[in-house]
Amino acid sequence: MKRFIKLTNLKDATIIYINVDYIGHIYAVKEKLEYGHVEKVAHTVVGTTTHNNGGFQVLETPNEIFSMLDKFNQ
C-alpha cells in the first residue's frame, strides 16, 4: 500500500500528496524581503527521489512534516 502525506502548495494553496517512501530531502526557506516588502513567505521544500525538479514548495514547517512522518513509523 502506498503511504502519502497531505501538504499545502505554497503557490496556490492546493493540496499535494507526497509518497513518504520517496522523500529525499526536506528543508526550511526563510522569508525573502525585497525593497521593504515580503517577496516570498517562509516555506519548506520537500524533494522526492523520483524527480530532479528541486522539490515542492509547501506551507507546512519541517517539524509538522516530521510529525506526519512519525505516524508511519509507529
C-alpha positions as CSV (number, residue, x, y, z in Angstrom):
1,M,0.0,0.0,0.0
2,K,1.2,3.5,-0.8
3,R,1.8,5.9,2.1
4,F,1.0,9.5,1.5
5,I,1.1,12.8,3.4
6,K,-1.1,15.7,2.5
7,L,0.7,19.1,2.1
8,T,-0.3,22.6,1.0
9,N,1.3,24.0,-2.1
10,L,2.9,27.5,-1.5
11,K,1.9,28.9,-4.9
12,D,-1.8,28.4,-4.9
13,A,-2.7,26.6,-1.6
14,T,-3.8,23.5,-3.4
15,I,-3.3,20.1,-1.8
16,I,-0.3,18.0,-2.8
17,Y,0.0,14.3,-1.8
18,I,3.6,13.1,-1.4
19,N,4.5,9.4,-1.1
20,V,6.6,9.2,2.1
21,D,8.7,6.4,0.7
22,Y,10.2,8.7,-1.9
23,I,11.1,11.8,0.1
24,G,14.7,12.7,-0.5
25,H,15.1,16.0,1.4
26,I,13.2,18.5,3.5
27,Y,14.4,21.9,4.3
28,A,13.1,25.3,5.5
29,V,13.5,28.5,3.5
30,K,13.4,31.9,5.2
31,E,11.1,34.7,4.3
32,K,12.6,36.8,1.4
33,L,12.4,40.6,1.6
34,E,12.9,42.9,-1.3
35,Y,12.6,46.7,-1.3
36,G,10.9,46.6,2.1
37,H,8.1,44.1,1.4
38,V,7.8,40.3,1.5
39,E,8.7,38.9,-1.9
40,K,8.3,35.2,-0.7
41,V,6.9,34.0,2.6
42,A,8.8,31.4,4.7
43,H,8.1,27.9,3.5
44,T,9.5,24.4,3.3
45,V,10.9,22.5,0.3
46,V,10.1,18.7,0.1
47,G,12.1,16.9,-2.6
48,T,11.5,13.5,-3.9
49,T,13.9,10.9,-5.1
50,T,11.9,10.3,-8.3
51,H,12.3,13.9,-9.7
52,N,15.1,16.3,-10.2
53,N,13.0,19.4,-10.0
54,G,14.3,20.9,-6.8
55,G,11.3,19.9,-4.8
56,F,7.8,21.1,-3.9
57,Q,7.4,24.4,-2.0
58,V,4.8,23.9,0.8
59,L,3.4,25.8,3.7
60,E,3.9,23.2,6.4
61,T,7.1,23.5,8.5
62,P,9.7,20.7,8.7
63,N,8.6,19.9,12.2
64,E,5.0,19.5,11.1
65,I,6.1,17.2,8.2
66,F,8.3,15.1,10.5
67,S,5.3,14.7,12.9
68,M,3.3,13.4,9.9
69,L,6.1,11.0,9.0
70,D,6.4,9.8,12.6
71,K,2.8,8.4,12.4
72,F,4.1,5.9,9.7
73,N,6.8,4.6,12.0
74,Q,4.6,3.7,14.9
